[in-house]
Amino acid sequence: MRSANGHKKSPPEDGLDLPGDPPLSAIIFALEAKIHKRTGVDPRVEPEDDVSSVDRYFTNLSPPDSGPHIQT
């Protein structure tokens, strides 16, 4: 690709950045900060263990004991 004066133009590094635009990494960092501010959860921190979080989820969903159980 050539500019108006005939010099070769180098393409943006990732194909998304345009001259004058902030780098994509700066945009991602700003979005992560906004998520952290609104939810209190830092999206850059990996959960400690997916299985344990799934177990906690289903444990919290289990119905309360409804009284004596009848065996058939």
PyMOL Python script that loads the backbone (N, CA, C, O; Angstrom):
from pymol import cmd

cmd.read_pdbstr("""\
ATOM      1  N   MET A   1       0.847  -1.159   0.000  1.00  0.00           N
ATOM      2  CA  MET A   1       0.000   0.000   0.000  1.00  0.00           C
ATOM      3  C   MET A   1       0.899   1.230   0.000  1.00  0.00           C
ATOM      4  O   MET A   1       1.947   1.236   0.646  1.00  0.00           O
ATOM      5  N   ARG A   2       0.489   2.281  -0.730  1.00  0.00           N
ATOM      6  CA  ARG A   2       1.297   3.494  -0.835  1.00  0.00           C
ATOM      7  C   ARG A   2       0.485   4.703  -0.370  1.00  0.00           C
ATOM      8  O   ARG A   2      -0.724   4.789  -0.584  1.00  0.00           O
ATOM      9  N   SER A   3       1.198   5.635   0.276  1.00  0.00           N
ATOM     10  CA  SER A   3       0.550   6.862   0.715  1.00  0.00           C
ATOM     11  C   SER A   3       0.405   7.809  -0.470  1.00  0.00           C
ATOM     12  O   SER A   3       0.820   7.478  -1.581  1.00  0.00           O
ATOM     13  N   ALA A   4      -0.173   8.971  -0.245  1.00  0.00           N
ATOM     14  CA  ALA A   4      -0.407   9.935  -1.321  1.00  0.00           C
ATOM     15  C   ALA A   4       0.896  10.406  -1.961  1.00  0.00           C
ATOM     16  O   ALA A   4       0.912  10.729  -3.149  1.00  0.00           O
ATOM     17  N   ASN A   5       1.992  10.449  -1.195  1.00  0.00           N
ATOM     18  CA  ASN A   5       3.258  10.919  -1.760  1.00  0.00           C
ATOM     19  C   ASN A   5       4.095   9.786  -2.337  1.00  0.00           C
ATOM     20  O   ASN A   5       5.236  10.018  -2.734  1.00  0.00           O
ATOM     21  N   GLY A   6       3.561   8.560  -2.396  1.00  0.00           N
ATOM     22  CA  GLY A   6       4.252   7.460  -3.031  1.00  0.00           C
ATOM     23  C   GLY A   6       5.097   6.602  -2.122  1.00  0.00           C
ATOM     24  O   GLY A   6       5.651   5.600  -2.574  1.00  0.00           O
ATOM     25  N   HIS A   7       5.217   6.960  -0.848  1.00  0.00           N
ATOM     26  CA  HIS A   7       5.984   6.138   0.081  1.00  0.00           C
ATOM     27  C   HIS A   7       5.162   4.955   0.546  1.00  0.00           C
ATOM     28  O   HIS A   7       3.936   5.024   0.638  1.00  0.00           O
ATOM     29  N   LYS A   8       5.857   3.869   0.838  1.00  0.00           N
ATOM     30  CA  LYS A   8       5.156   2.686   1.343  1.00  0.00           C
ATOM     31  C   LYS A   8       4.650   2.951   2.748  1.00  0.00           C
ATOM     32  O   LYS A   8       5.357   3.524   3.577  1.00  0.00           O
ATOM     33  N   LYS A   9       3.418   2.527   3.010  1.00  0.00           N
ATOM     34  CA  LYS A   9       2.845   2.650   4.346  1.00  0.00           C
ATOM     35  C   LYS A   9       2.952   1.299   5.033  1.00  0.00           C
ATOM     36  O   LYS A   9       2.657   0.262   4.439  1.00  0.00           O
ATOM     37  N   SER A  10       3.374   1.320   6.282  1.00  0.00           N
ATOM     38  CA  SER A  10       3.416   0.059   7.014  1.00  0.00           C
ATOM     39  C   SER A  10       2.056  -0.177   7.664  1.00  0.00           C
ATOM     40  O   SER A  10       1.471   0.750   8.225  1.00  0.00           O
ATOM     41  N   PRO A  11       1.547  -1.408   7.594  1.00  0.00           N
ATOM     42  CA  PRO A  11       0.239  -1.689   8.180  1.00  0.00           C
ATOM     43  C   PRO A  11       0.315  -1.640   9.705  1.00  0.00           C
ATOM     44  O   PRO A  11       1.381  -1.858  10.280  1.00  0.00           O
ATOM     45  N   PRO A  12      -0.800  -1.357  10.355  1.00  0.00           N
ATOM     46  CA  PRO A  12      -0.802  -1.400  11.824  1.00  0.00           C
ATOM     47  C   PRO A  12      -0.386  -2.782  12.311  1.00  0.00           C
ATOM     48  O   PRO A  12      -0.546  -3.775  11.601  1.00  0.00           O
ATOM     49  N   GLU A  13       0.151  -2.837  13.532  1.00  0.00           N
ATOM     50  CA  GLU A  13       0.719  -4.076  14.059  1.00  0.00           C
ATOM     51  C   GLU A  13      -0.297  -5.216  14.087  1.00  0.00           C
ATOM     52  O   GLU A  13       0.004  -6.316  13.624  1.00  0.00           O
ATOM     53  N   ASP A  14      -1.500  -4.971  14.624  1.00  0.00           N
ATOM     54  CA  ASP A  14      -2.493  -6.047  14.714  1.00  0.00           C
ATOM     55  C   ASP A  14      -3.619  -5.882  13.706  1.00  0.00           C
ATOM     56  O   ASP A  14      -4.563  -6.672  13.688  1.00  0.00           O
ATOM     57  N   GLY A  15      -3.522  -4.858  12.870  1.00  0.00           N
ATOM     58  CA  GLY A  15      -4.553  -4.652  11.866  1.00  0.00           C
ATOM     59  C   GLY A  15      -5.765  -3.905  12.393  1.00  0.00           C
ATOM     60  O   GLY A  15      -6.679  -3.610  11.622  1.00  0.00           O
ATOM     61  N   LEU A  16      -5.802  -3.588  13.685  1.00  0.00           N
ATOM     62  CA  LEU A  16      -6.956  -2.910  14.261  1.00  0.00           C
ATOM     63  C   LEU A  16      -6.654  -1.471  14.637  1.00  0.00           C
ATOM     64  O   LEU A  16      -7.559  -0.636  14.651  1.00  0.00           O
ATOM     65  N   ASP A  17      -5.417  -1.167  14.937  1.00  0.00           N
ATOM     66  CA  ASP A  17      -5.061   0.178  15.366  1.00  0.00           C
ATOM     67  C   ASP A  17      -4.934   1.106  14.160  1.00  0.00           C
ATOM     68  O   ASP A  17      -4.386   0.729  13.124  1.00  0.00           O
ATOM     69  N   LEU A  18      -5.438   2.297  14.311  1.00  0.00           N
ATOM     70  CA  LEU A  18      -5.297   3.316  13.291  1.00  0.00           C
ATOM     71  C   LEU A  18      -4.422   4.420  13.858  1.00  0.00           C
ATOM     72  O   LEU A  18      -4.360   4.580  15.077  1.00  0.00           O
ATOM     73  N   PRO A  19      -3.751   5.182  13.020  1.00  0.00           N
ATOM     74  CA  PRO A  19      -2.924   6.277  13.546  1.00  0.00           C
ATOM     75  C   PRO A  19      -3.777   7.206  14.413  1.00  0.00           C
ATOM     76  O   PRO A  19      -4.867   7.616  14.015  1.00  0.00           O
ATOM     77  N   GLY A  20      -3.271   7.526  15.592  1.00  0.00           N
ATOM     78  CA  GLY A  20      -4.002   8.401  16.502  1.00  0.00           C
ATOM     79  C   GLY A  20      -4.894   7.658  17.483  1.00  0.00           C
ATOM     80  O   GLY A  20      -5.337   8.244  18.471  1.00  0.00           O
ATOM     81  N   ASP A  21      -5.163   6.405  17.239  1.00  0.00           N
ATOM     82  CA  ASP A  21      -5.974   5.609  18.162  1.00  0.00           C
ATOM     83  C   ASP A  21      -5.086   5.069  19.276  1.00  0.00           C
ATOM     84  O   ASP A  21      -3.896   4.833  19.067  1.00  0.00           O
ATOM     85  N   PRO A  22      -5.670   4.872  20.473  1.00  0.00           N
ATOM     86  CA  PRO A  22      -4.869   4.244  21.534  1.00  0.00           C
ATOM     87  C   PRO A  22      -4.605   2.785  21.185  1.00  0.00           C
ATOM     88  O   PRO A  22      -5.398   2.169  20.472  1.00  0.00           O
ATOM     89  N   PRO A  23      -3.502   2.221  21.677  1.00  0.00           N
ATOM     90  CA  PRO A  23      -3.213   0.819  21.390  1.00  0.00           C
ATOM     91  C   PRO A  23      -4.313  -0.082  21.963  1.00  0.00           C
ATOM     92  O   PRO A  23      -4.958   0.259  22.955  1.00  0.00           O
ATOM     93  N   LEU A  24      -4.508  -1.210  21.333  1.00  0.00           N
ATOM     94  CA  LEU A  24      -5.545  -2.148  21.751  1.00  0.00           C
ATOM     95  C   LEU A  24      -5.350  -2.584  23.201  1.00  0.00           C
ATOM     96  O   LEU A  24      -6.330  -2.763  23.924  1.00  0.00           O
ATOM     97  N   SER A  25      -4.104  -2.758  23.636  1.00  0.00           N
ATOM     98  CA  SER A  25      -3.848  -3.171  25.016  1.00  0.00           C
ATOM     99  C   SER A  25      -4.345  -2.124  26.014  1.00  0.00           C
ATOM    100  O   SER A  25      -4.816  -2.479  27.095  1.00  0.00           O
ATOM    101  N   ALA A  26      -4.246  -0.839  25.667  1.00  0.00           N
ATOM    102  CA  ALA A  26      -4.731   0.223  26.553  1.00  0.00           C
ATOM    103  C   ALA A  26      -6.252   0.176  26.663  1.00  0.00           C
ATOM    104  O   ALA A  26      -6.807   0.428  27.733  1.00  0.00           O
ATOM    105  N   ILE A  27      -6.915  -0.140  25.574  1.00  0.00           N
ATOM    106  CA  ILE A  27      -8.378  -0.248  25.583  1.00  0.00           C
ATOM    107  C   ILE A  27      -8.807  -1.432  26.451  1.00  0.00           C
ATOM    108  O   ILE A  27      -9.741  -1.317  27.245  1.00  0.00           O
ATOM    109  N   ILE A  28      -8.126  -2.565  26.299  1.00  0.00           N
ATOM    110  CA  ILE A  28      -8.450  -3.756  27.098  1.00  0.00           C
ATOM    111  C   ILE A  28      -8.226  -3.465  28.574  1.00  0.00           C
ATOM    112  O   ILE A  28      -9.055  -3.835  29.405  1.00  0.00           O
ATOM    113  N   PHE A  29      -7.113  -2.804  28.918  1.00  0.00           N
ATOM    114  CA  PHE A  29      -6.821  -2.481  30.312  1.00  0.00           C
ATOM    115  C   PHE A  29      -7.921  -1.595  30.894  1.00  0.00           C
ATOM    116  O   PHE A  29      -8.347  -1.802  32.030  1.00  0.00           O
ATOM    117  N   ALA A  30      -8.379  -0.615  30.127  1.00  0.00           N
ATOM    118  CA  ALA A  30      -9.439   0.279  30.602  1.00  0.00           C
ATOM    119  C   ALA A  30     -10.746  -0.483  30.828  1.00  0.00           C
ATOM    120  O   ALA A  30     -11.451  -0.230  31.805  1.00  0.00           O
ATOM    121  N   LEU A  31     -11.067  -1.406  29.937  1.00  0.00           N
ATOM    122  CA  LEU A  31     -12.287  -2.211  30.104  1.00  0.00           C
ATOM    123  C   LEU A  31     -12.198  -3.117  31.326  1.00  0.00           C
ATOM    124  O   LEU A  31     -13.173  -3.268  32.061  1.00  0.00           O
ATOM    125  N   GLU A  32     -11.020  -3.726  31.546  1.00  0.00           N
ATOM    126  CA  GLU A  32     -10.829  -4.576  32.728  1.00  0.00           C
ATOM    127  C   GLU A  32     -10.973  -3.761  34.006  1.00  0.00           C
ATOM    128  O   GLU A  32     -11.561  -4.233  34.980  1.00  0.00           O
ATOM    129  N   ALA A  33     -10.445  -2.549  34.012  1.00  0.00           N
ATOM    130  CA  ALA A  33     -10.557  -1.681  35.187  1.00  0.00           C
ATOM    131  C   ALA A  33     -12.017  -1.317  35.449  1.00  0.00           C
ATOM    132  O   ALA A  33     -12.450  -1.258  36.600  1.00  0.00           O
ATOM    133  N   LYS A  34     -12.769  -1.074  34.384  1.00  0.00           N
ATOM    134  CA  LYS A  34     -14.189  -0.737  34.537  1.00  0.00           C
ATOM    135  C   LYS A  34     -14.972  -1.929  35.087  1.00  0.00           C
ATOM    136  O   LYS A  34     -15.850  -1.753  35.932  1.00  0.00           O
ATOM    137  N   ILE A  35     -14.663  -3.134  34.618  1.00  0.00           N
ATOM    138  CA  ILE A  35     -15.312  -4.345  35.135  1.00  0.00           C
ATOM    139  C   ILE A  35     -15.001  -4.500  36.618  1.00  0.00           C
ATOM    140  O   ILE A  35     -15.890  -4.794  37.416  1.00  0.00           O
ATOM    141  N   HIS A  36     -13.733  -4.302  36.987  1.00  0.00           N
ATOM    142  CA  HIS A  36     -13.317  -4.451  38.380  1.00  0.00           C
ATOM    143  C   HIS A  36     -14.039  -3.434  39.260  1.00  0.00           C
ATOM    144  O   HIS A  36     -14.466  -3.766  40.366  1.00  0.00           O
ATOM    145  N   LYS A  37     -14.176  -2.214  38.784  1.00  0.00           N
ATOM    146  CA  LYS A  37     -14.829  -1.159  39.560  1.00  0.00           C
ATOM    147  C   LYS A  37     -16.313  -1.461  39.769  1.00  0.00           C
ATOM    148  O   LYS A  37     -16.843  -1.257  40.861  1.00  0.00           O
ATOM    149  N   ARG A  38     -16.977  -1.944  38.726  1.00  0.00           N
ATOM    150  CA  ARG A  38     -18.423  -2.196  38.820  1.00  0.00           C
ATOM    151  C   ARG A  38     -18.772  -3.482  39.572  1.00  0.00           C
ATOM    152  O   ARG A  38     -19.760  -3.518  40.305  1.00  0.00           O
ATOM    153  N   THR A  39     -17.981  -4.525  39.398  1.00  0.00           N
ATOM    154  CA  THR A  39     -18.346  -5.824  39.962  1.00  0.00           C
ATOM    155  C   THR A  39     -17.538  -6.201  41.190  1.00  0.00           C
ATOM    156  O   THR A  39     -17.956  -7.064  41.962  1.00  0.00           O
ATOM    157  N   GLY A  40     -16.387  -5.569  41.386  1.00  0.00           N
ATOM    158  CA  GLY A  40     -15.515  -5.946  42.487  1.00  0.00           C
ATOM    159  C   GLY A  40     -14.687  -7.183  42.176  1.00  0.00           C
ATOM    160  O   GLY A  40     -13.928  -7.647  43.026  1.00  0.00           O
ATOM    161  N   VAL A  41     -14.821  -7.721  40.973  1.00  0.00           N
ATOM    162  CA  VAL A  41     -14.081  -8.905  40.552  1.00  0.00           C
ATOM    163  C   VAL A  41     -13.010  -8.466  39.564  1.00  0.00           C
ATOM    164  O   VAL A  41     -13.300  -7.795  38.573  1.00  0.00           O
ATOM    165  N   ASP A  42     -11.778  -8.849  39.843  1.00  0.00           N
ATOM    166  CA  ASP A  42     -10.688  -8.504  38.943  1.00  0.00           C
ATOM    167  C   ASP A  42     -10.629  -9.537  37.825  1.00  0.00           C
ATOM    168  O   ASP A  42     -10.295 -10.693  38.087  1.00  0.00           O
ATOM    169  N   PRO A  43     -10.945  -9.156  36.579  1.00  0.00           N
ATOM    170  CA  PRO A  43     -10.960 -10.127  35.480  1.00  0.00           C
ATOM    171  C   PRO A  43      -9.585 -10.662  35.116  1.00  0.00           C
ATOM    172  O   PRO A  43      -9.483 -11.643  34.378  1.00  0.00           O
ATOM    173  N   ARG A  44      -8.520 -10.034  35.622  1.00  0.00           N
ATOM    174  CA  ARG A  44      -7.170 -10.501  35.311  1.00  0.00           C
ATOM    175  C   ARG A  44      -6.727 -11.619  36.233  1.00  0.00           C
ATOM    176  O   ARG A  44      -5.701 -12.252  35.983  1.00  0.00           O
ATOM    177  N   VAL A  45      -7.481 -11.876  37.298  1.00  0.00           N
ATOM    178  CA  VAL A  45      -7.126 -12.922  38.256  1.00  0.00           C
ATOM    179  C   VAL A  45      -7.897 -14.184  37.906  1.00  0.00           C
ATOM    180  O   VAL A  45      -9.123 -14.165  37.800  1.00  0.00           O
ATOM    181  N   GLU A  46      -7.176 -15.269  37.730  1.00  0.00           N
ATOM    182  CA  GLU A  46      -7.803 -16.544  37.400  1.00  0.00           C
ATOM    183  C   GLU A  46      -8.486 -17.122  38.636  1.00  0.00           C
ATOM    184  O   GLU A  46      -7.950 -17.009  39.738  1.00  0.00           O
ATOM    185  N   PRO A  47      -9.660 -17.739  38.475  1.00  0.00           N
ATOM    186  CA  PRO A  47     -10.276 -18.402  39.625  1.00  0.00           C
ATOM    187  C   PRO A  47      -9.376 -19.526  40.124  1.00  0.00           C
ATOM    188  O   PRO A  47      -8.666 -20.158  39.342  1.00  0.00           O
ATOM    189  N   GLU A  48      -9.411 -19.771  41.441  1.00  0.00           N
ATOM    190  CA  GLU A  48      -8.483 -20.745  42.015  1.00  0.00           C
ATOM    191  C   GLU A  48      -8.731 -22.156  41.509  1.00  0.00           C
ATOM    192  O   GLU A  48      -7.780 -22.904  41.280  1.00  0.00           O
ATOM    193  N   ASP A  49      -9.965 -22.525  41.334  1.00  0.00           N
ATOM    194  CA  ASP A  49     -10.251 -23.892  40.896  1.00  0.00           C
ATOM    195  C   ASP A  49     -11.665 -23.943  40.360  1.00  0.00           C
ATOM    196  O   ASP A  49     -12.618 -23.695  41.099  1.00  0.00           O
ATOM    197  N   ASP A  50     -11.816 -24.259  39.087  1.00  0.00           N
ATOM    198  CA  ASP A  50     -13.142 -24.290  38.482  1.00  0.00           C
ATOM    199  C   ASP A  50     -14.041 -25.333  39.121  1.00  0.00           C
ATOM    200  O   ASP A  50     -15.236 -25.096  39.292  1.00  0.00           O
ATOM    201  N   VAL A  51     -13.485 -26.483  39.475  1.00  0.00           N
ATOM    202  CA  VAL A  51     -14.300 -27.561  40.035  1.00  0.00           C
ATOM    203  C   VAL A  51     -14.881 -27.146  41.376  1.00  0.00           C
ATOM    204  O   VAL A  51     -16.056 -27.392  41.646  1.00  0.00           O
ATOM    205  N   SER A  52     -14.067 -26.519  42.219  1.00  0.00           N
ATOM    206  CA  SER A  52     -14.576 -26.130  43.534  1.00  0.00           C
ATOM    207  C   SER A  52     -15.656 -25.068  43.412  1.00  0.00           C
ATOM    208  O   SER A  52     -16.610 -25.071  44.189  1.00  0.00           O
ATOM    209  N   SER A  53     -15.527 -24.155  42.447  1.00  0.00           N
ATOM    210  CA  SER A  53     -16.561 -23.139  42.296  1.00  0.00           C
ATOM    211  C   SER A  53     -17.854 -23.766  41.773  1.00  0.00           C
ATOM    212  O   SER A  53     -18.942 -23.331  42.148  1.00  0.00           O
ATOM    213  N   VAL A  54     -17.750 -24.775  40.919  1.00  0.00           N
ATOM    214  CA  VAL A  54     -18.945 -25.479  40.440  1.00  0.00           C
ATOM    215  C   VAL A  54     -19.579 -26.245  41.592  1.00  0.00           C
ATOM    216  O   VAL A  54     -20.801 -26.239  41.740  1.00  0.00           O
ATOM    217  N   ASP A  55     -18.753 -26.910  42.418  1.00  0.00           N
ATOM    218  CA  ASP A  55     -19.286 -27.629  43.581  1.00  0.00           C
ATOM    219  C   ASP A  55     -20.017 -26.677  44.524  1.00  0.00           C
ATOM    220  O   ASP A  55     -21.099 -26.997  45.015  1.00  0.00           O
ATOM    221  N   ARG A  56     -19.428 -25.504  44.779  1.00  0.00           N
ATOM    222  CA  ARG A  56     -20.083 -24.528  45.664  1.00  0.00           C
ATOM    223  C   ARG A  56     -21.411 -24.089  45.069  1.00  0.00           C
ATOM    224  O   ARG A  56     -22.395 -23.935  45.793  1.00  0.00           O
ATOM    225  N   TYR A  57     -21.447 -23.884  43.753  1.00  0.00           N
ATOM    226  CA  TYR A  57     -22.676 -23.452  43.098  1.00  0.00           C
ATOM    227  C   TYR A  57     -23.783 -24.485  43.303  1.00  0.00           C
ATOM    228  O   TYR A  57     -24.893 -24.131  43.698  1.00  0.00           O
ATOM    229  N   PHE A  58     -23.489 -25.751  43.038  1.00  0.00           N
ATOM    230  CA  PHE A  58     -24.520 -26.779  43.171  1.00  0.00           C
ATOM    231  C   PHE A  58     -24.858 -27.065  44.631  1.00  0.00           C
ATOM    232  O   PHE A  58     -25.994 -27.434  44.929  1.00  0.00           O
ATOM    233  N   THR A  59     -23.918 -26.906  45.538  1.00  0.00           N
ATOM    234  CA  THR A  59     -24.203 -27.076  46.965  1.00  0.00           C
ATOM    235  C   THR A  59     -25.193 -26.009  47.417  1.00  0.00           C
ATOM    236  O   THR A  59     -26.103 -26.288  48.198  1.00  0.00           O
ATOM    237  N   ASN A  60     -25.014 -24.800  46.929  1.00  0.00           N
ATOM    238  CA  ASN A  60     -25.924 -23.713  47.300  1.00  0.00           C
ATOM    239  C   ASN A  60     -27.300 -23.891  46.680  1.00  0.00           C
ATOM    240  O   ASN A  60     -28.270 -23.310  47.165  1.00  0.00           O
ATOM    241  N   LEU A  61     -27.405 -24.681  45.621  1.00  0.00           N
ATOM    242  CA  LEU A  61     -28.695 -24.904  44.974  1.00  0.00           C
ATOM    243  C   LEU A  61     -29.487 -26.053  45.584  1.00  0.00           C
ATOM    244  O   LEU A  61     -30.675 -26.206  45.301  1.00  0.00           O
ATOM    245  N   SER A  62     -28.845 -26.854  46.413  1.00  0.00           N
ATOM    246  CA  SER A  62     -29.553 -28.020  46.946  1.00  0.00           C
ATOM    247  C   SER A  62     -30.713 -27.564  47.831  1.00  0.00           C
ATOM    248  O   SER A  62     -30.567 -26.630  48.619  1.00  0.00           O
ATOM    249  N   PRO A  63     -31.867 -28.229  47.697  1.00  0.00           N
ATOM    250  CA  PRO A  63     -33.042 -27.796  48.460  1.00  0.00           C
ATOM    251  C   PRO A  63     -32.852 -28.060  49.949  1.00  0.00           C
ATOM    252  O   PRO A  63     -32.122 -28.975  50.331  1.00  0.00           O
ATOM    253  N   PRO A  64     -33.501 -27.269  50.783  1.00  0.00           N
ATOM    254  CA  PRO A  64     -33.395 -27.508  52.217  1.00  0.00           C
ATOM    255  C   PRO A  64     -34.089 -28.814  52.582  1.00  0.00           C
ATOM    256  O   PRO A  64     -34.963 -29.295  51.862  1.00  0.00           O
ATOM    257  N   ASP A  65     -33.687 -29.365  53.700  1.00  0.00           N
ATOM    258  CA  ASP A  65     -34.290 -30.616  54.162  1.00  0.00           C
ATOM    259  C   ASP A  65     -35.762 -30.354  54.462  1.00  0.00           C
ATOM    260  O   ASP A  65     -36.090 -29.466  55.248  1.00  0.00           O
ATOM    261  N   SER A  66     -36.644 -31.125  53.839  1.00  0.00           N
ATOM    262  CA  SER A  66     -38.083 -30.867  53.969  1.00  0.00           C
ATOM    263  C   SER A  66     -38.727 -31.751  55.031  1.00  0.00           C
ATOM    264  O   SER A  66     -39.952 -31.866  55.065  1.00  0.00           O
ATOM    265  N   GLY A  67     -37.957 -32.358  55.871  1.00  0.00           N
ATOM    266  CA  GLY A  67     -38.539 -33.178  56.926  1.00  0.00           C
ATOM    267  C   GLY A  67     -38.177 -34.635  56.743  1.00  0.00           C
ATOM    268  O   GLY A  67     -37.248 -34.963  56.006  1.00  0.00           O
ATOM    269  N   PRO A  68     -38.912 -35.514  57.416  1.00  0.00           N
ATOM    270  CA  PRO A  68     -38.586 -36.941  57.343  1.00  0.00           C
ATOM    271  C   PRO A  68     -38.799 -37.493  55.931  1.00  0.00           C
ATOM    272  O   PRO A  68     -39.756 -37.141  55.241  1.00  0.00           O
ATOM    273  N   HIS A  69     -37.891 -38.355  55.534  1.00  0.00           N
ATOM    274  CA  HIS A  69     -37.989 -38.968  54.215  1.00  0.00           C
ATOM    275  C   HIS A  69     -38.690 -40.317  54.337  1.00  0.00           C
ATOM    276  O   HIS A  69     -38.450 -41.069  55.281  1.00  0.00           O
ATOM    277  N   ILE A  70     -39.543 -40.610  53.391  1.00  0.00           N
ATOM    278  CA  ILE A  70     -40.265 -41.878  53.392  1.00  0.00           C
ATOM    279  C   ILE A  70     -39.568 -42.810  52.420  1.00  0.00           C
ATOM    280  O   ILE A  70     -39.430 -42.500  51.237  1.00  0.00           O
ATOM    281  N   GLN A  71     -39.129 -43.952  52.925  1.00  0.00           N
ATOM    282  CA  GLN A  71     -38.486 -44.935  52.047  1.00  0.00           C
ATOM    283  C   GLN A  71     -39.553 -45.848  51.482  1.00  0.00           C
ATOM    284  O   GLN A  71     -40.475 -46.253  52.190  1.00  0.00           O
ATOM    285  N   THR A  72     -39.430 -46.163  50.233  1.00  0.00           N
ATOM    286  CA  THR A  72     -40.411 -47.075  49.625  1.00  0.00           C
ATOM    287  C   THR A  72     -39.765 -48.368  49.253  1.00  0.00           C
ATOM    288  O   THR A  72     -40.429 -49.262  48.729  1.00  0.00           O
TER     289      THR A  72
END
""", "prot")
cmd.dss("prot")
cmd.show_as("cartoon", "prot")
cmd.util.cbc("prot")
cmd.orient("prot")
